[in-house]
Amino acid sequence: MGVGHDGSVELNGFLAAAEELLAVPSTADRPAELRRAVELVLDFVGPGFQVAWFESSGVPSALVHHGPERRDFRVVLNAHLDVVPAAPEQFQPRRDGDRLYARGAQDMKITALAQALAFRETAATLPYPLALQLVADEEVGGRDGTRYQLEQGVTGEFVVIGEHSKLDIVADSKGVAHVRLHATGHSGHGAYPWLGDNALLKLGRTIERVTERYPVPVEEAWRTTVNLARIETPNRAFNQIPAEAEAWLDIRFPTEDTDWAGADAERITAHLAAFCEPGVTVAVDHVDPPHHADHDRPEIAHLRDAAREEGYGGEFLYKHGAGDGRFYSARGIPAVAFGVGGHGQHGPHEYAEISTIAPYHRALVDFLHRLAR
């Protein structure tokens, strides 16, 4: 199912398999459905391959390859099968012209299945080891999927992550830091503010300094951004001065920003402390580095040429969101995102462009053969 005698995708059979996969509500709170999504793709790949299962914190993942057992590969095709939550109707796939609507259609179950198809066709005949890496926690950080497999010794010389790109190449993604600012003061009657020390005001002035340094862009910009995600206080009375307050910051940063790229939690804490009012402290929940792959690598040149053979530009895209490529990049392993087209990621009208599926599949197979040559 899925491939014609000439190597082209038999679209109806492929879409039937895709719709079955899209109907699985594989969200983080449904571990059984995460496993079912992985098993469906393994069934699609079919017999004759080695399958290694992994599990971390209850999250399943799998590694598929041909030949004797191994964990080092020339190329790894990485696909995540988890999705963000959605209304029940979004797990009922529907087609409308060139669009296949469903949660996960663009991000990234369609591309995952196309990667599985390319793997099934080529893995047994390529003169180098190829792996298909199926993970199920990218949407919640990727630490129990891609990162865990890397910690268990899985590695590759080049990685293609199937995130949507409409056959462009994502060689750069921002890093992410999640930070809490905690302010303390002392309480008092709201009618006598000079007798208290308002933690919310101190927090607000700190946030103002941070956002002056990192203002919200008015248009897309490849620079560090700060999203104020939450402000809260335990105070519940109009006539009371808040003694405590906390803010959450979601910070995204590119490789080029040396204040952030390469920084650990201690250095980020020191950097943000310079913006803080007295009584405001910084706590870094976690920090992940940006992802970057050398644009001049021969694998990237082959991938771009394969995309252009299909009539697509194969241009470089810069992704503001973090992805699993950062775990490879942190280990010096070049990784790029390369996937089908679509729109509406994480939204109520998410869809994949059906017309990009066959060209994507052909380009991926062409790329794998180009490496062999």
HUDA-V982792 format. One line per field, one symbol per residue. ss: DSSP state (H for helix, E for strand, - for the rest). psi: psi as a letter, one per 20 degrees, with the letter a starting at -180 (. if undefined). burial: b if it has 9 or more other C-alpha atoms within 8 Angstrom, else e. A space follows every 50 residues. Layout:
ss: ???
psi: ???
burial: ???
This chain:
ss: --E-----E-HHHHHHHHHHHH--------HHHHHHHHHHHHHHH----E EEEEEE--EEEEEEE------EEEEEEEEE-------HHHH--EEE--EE E---HHHHHHHHHHHHHHHHHH-------EEEEEE--HHH-----HHHHH H---EEEEEEE-------EEEEE-EEEEEEEEEE-E--EHHHHHH-E-HH HHHHHHHHHHHHH-----------EEEEEEEE-------E---EEEEEEE EEE-----------HHHHHHHHH------EEEEEEEEE--EE-----HHH HHHHHHHHH------EEEE-----HHHHH----EEEE----EE------- EEE-HHHHHHHHHHHHHHHHHH-
psi: phprhjirpnhghghghghgghipmmrhjmhhhghhgghghghggarjqp ppqqppkjpqrqpprqaqprjpqgppoppqjqrqqrqhhijnqqqncjpo pqpighnkhghghhghghghhhhiiqjqppqooorkjhikhjhjeggghg hjiprrhqpopkqpiljrpoipqqrpppqppppqbqrrpiimhiiaoohh gggghghggghhhmqpqirppmrpqppohqpqqipjphkpppiqqqqppo ppqrhioihgpiqahghgghghhiipqpipqppogqpprrppppijqhhh gggghgghhjjqhkrpqophqqrihhhghhjjopqqpoarrarkpjrikp qqohiigghggghgggghhghh.
burial: ebbeeeebbbeebbeebbbebbbbbbbbebbebbbbbbebbeebbeeebb eeeebbeebbbbbbbbeeeeebbbbbbbbbbbbbeeeeebbbbeeeeebb bbbbbbbbbbbbbbbbbbbbebbeebeebbbbbbbbbbeeebbbbbbbbb eeebebbbbbbbbbbbbbbbbbbbbbbbbbbbbbbbbbbbeebeebbbbb ebbebbeebbbeebeeeeeeeeebbbebeebebebeeeebbbbbbbbbbb bbbbbebeebbebebeebbebbbebbbebbbbbbeebebbbbbeeeeeeb bbbbbbbbebebbbeebbbeebbbbbbbbbeebbbbbbbbbbebbbebeb bbbeebbbbbbbbbbbbbbeeee
